[in-house]
């Protein structure tokens, strides 16, 4: 589910989670993005947006924002480059990267990479024995 849709399908920055096999994305236009070093990024944090989604009933109330695979899309204005930073559970699947690119109208040459901020509990601690049954 994409919470915000932007007219004219211009590229956007945003944050996202993969929840039960579906993306949950909160995005913003480049005009509304906030500076982060030499890049621009979505102005809201994962924790704040997750809490908002919990209040709306869009995510399970018993889970914290860092439990699901997540990531962020940033933009480098001087080079025009976009970058997807995400959990390995997402980066390992080309189809998931394609879904993010499509939802945020990103160019084909968008870079992808990992970041220690975006590691779900499965990547950090492995699968529970109960999950393997």
N, C-alpha and C positions, 0 to 999 in steps of 0.2 A: 504494500500500500504506500502510495506517495501522498503525504499530507498536503503539500503545496504544489500547485501547478502554475507554471509561469507561461504567459503568452509568448508567442513567436518561437517557442522552443529554443531559447538561447541557453548556452551552457550555464550551469549553476554550480555552486559549492554546497556542501551539506555534510550531514552525519547520518549514519545508518547502522542498522542491526539486521542480522539474519535470525528471525524468530520462527521456530517451527517450520523451516523451509521457505519462508516468505520474507521479503525485504520490508523493513519499516524505515522510511526515509524522511528526514526533515531537511528541506533545502531552502536556499535563498539565491537571489540574483547576485551577480557580481557587483552591482551598484549598492546593494545592501550588505555586502560582505565587510568584515572588519579586518584591519591590518594585523598580521602576525609575522613579525620580522619583515622579510622581503616578499612575503606572500600575502594573500587574503584568504580568509576562511569563514566558515559559518559562524555567526555571532553567538550561538547558544552552545552550552556544554552538553555532553552526553547525559550527565546526571540530571540536569534541569529538564531536558526534553523527555527523558525516560519518566521522570516523576509526572510530567504533564500527560504523557501517554497512559500512565497508571491511573490518574484521575479520570481520564476519558474511558477507561476500561479497554484500551487497545492492546495492552500487554499484561501478562500475568502479574497480579499484585504481589505474589510471594517471591518473585525473582528480582534481583538487583540488576542494574544496568550493565555491569561488567560480566555477568554470567553468560550472555549470548555473544556470538561472534559479532564484531562491530568494526567500524572504520570511519574515515573522514575523507572528503575530497577538498583539496586546496588548489589555489590558482596562483601562478607567478606572473604578475602583470607585465613585467618588462620582457619576458620571453614568450608570453602567451601560453605557456605550458600549464596543463592540468596534471594533478597527481592524486591517485587513489592510494591512501594508506589504510591497510586493513589487517585483520586477523588472518593467520595462515589457513584457517578453515574456509575462508572466502577466497584468498589468493590462489589456492590450489585448484580452483575450478574456473575454467575459462567462461563457462556459461554464466556463472555468478558475476564475474567482472563485466560481461556483456550486458547483463541486466542493470548494473549500476550505471554503466555508460549510457544506456538507453534512457533510463529514468531521469538522469541529470543532463541529458543532451550533450555528452562529452565527445570530443573529437576522437577519432580512431587512434591517434598517436599519443593518447593519454598514458602517462607513466604509471606504473604500479609498484608498490613496495610495502614492506612490513614496517612495523613500529612497535616498540615494547609497550606502548600505551594500549594497543589494541590486541590483547590476547585474552581469549575467553577462558573459562575455567577448564574446559577440556584440553586446550593447548597447554595451560599451565600445570595441570595436575593429572591429566590422563582421564580415561573413561572410568566410571564406576563399574564395579563388577556387576551391579544390578542392571546397568545399561546394556551389557553384552548378552543378556538372556533372551 
